[in-house]
Amino acid sequence: MDTYRLIDGKAVAAQIKCELACEVAEIRRSGGKAPHLAAILVGHDGGSETYVAGKVRNCEEIGFRSSLIRYEDDVTEAELLRRIDALNLDGDIDGFIVQLPLPAHVSSQKIIEAIDPRKDVDGFHPVNVGRMSLGLPCFLSATPAGILELLRRYEIDTRGKHCVILGRSNIVGKPMAALMMRKASPGDCTVTVCHSRSENLKEMCLSADILVAALGVPEFVKADMVKEGAVVIDVGTTRMPSSVTKSGYKLVGDVSFNEVAPRCSYITPVPGGVGPMTIMSLMRNTLLAGKRAVYL
């Protein structure tokens, strides 16, 4: 294709932020309580620090209350579980997250399962995952929810299309597959999930009308893996050293953008595509939690 349309996640996220801020302002004008989001951050991982700081900043801009709870890397699993129990019981906290990854001595799954599903605004708890799979009201995992919103707002028709998802993670690949299969719009796709053991990967990708790349392998998807007119959603964000940026690194997606973009009808950039939408999905879940709109 001679031209492609860039899916501007940054612009859509800004629009959603305004919508959420208006709704929170109306809640407060009516005498209601602003939603309160808490975040647990363990250690000093650079990426986690950046993500949590972005979440706190967005809370302030939207009008939410936020609390940041910090622990050092040597915090015990038992101490984290005690704090989660306290947050579950705290009526002032509407939703909370535990920023991943956690240190090796802490079981991420045990931590996730300890969170009250009614406050699990990350959408990682098995109850929320199961309800999502059945099409029941739940908190959707933030990144897949953000991708759905991009498809919706750009009016990209997904009905009957072949959606190929690269990656089978619990956070992106699996929930994305379930959501694209559902009887809804966006949705109604025929879905293929590919991973490190998949054979004929190139042929699979070439058959995709919608390709979601969530492998975490920088520039894995090349032009010869994408058919003309495909919609390409790049979820990858790998930090690569760079001598031309102030920070000393740059974010690189799973798609070789300059190669692939000319073949696409729509494509997300990295950065500025899926990333900003992930945070807005978390903010939307927090508002839903504050309104008790999911678990009545």
Buried (B, 14 or more C-beta within 10 A) or exposed (E): EEEBBBBBBBEBBEEBBEBBBEBBEEBEEEEEEBBBBBBBBBBEBEEBBEBBEBBBEBBEEBBBBBBBBEBEEEBEBEEBBEBBEEBBEBEEBBBBBBBBEBBEEBBBEEBBBBBBBBBBBBBBBEBBBEBBBEBEEBBBBBBBBBBBBBBEBBEBEBEEBBBBBBBBBBBBBBBBBBBBBBEEBBBBBEBBBBEEEBEEBEEBBBBBBBBBBBBBBBBBBEBEBBBEEBBBBBBBBBBEEEEEEEEEEBBBBBBBBEBBBBBBBBBBBBBBBBBBBBBBBBBBBBBBBBBEEBBE
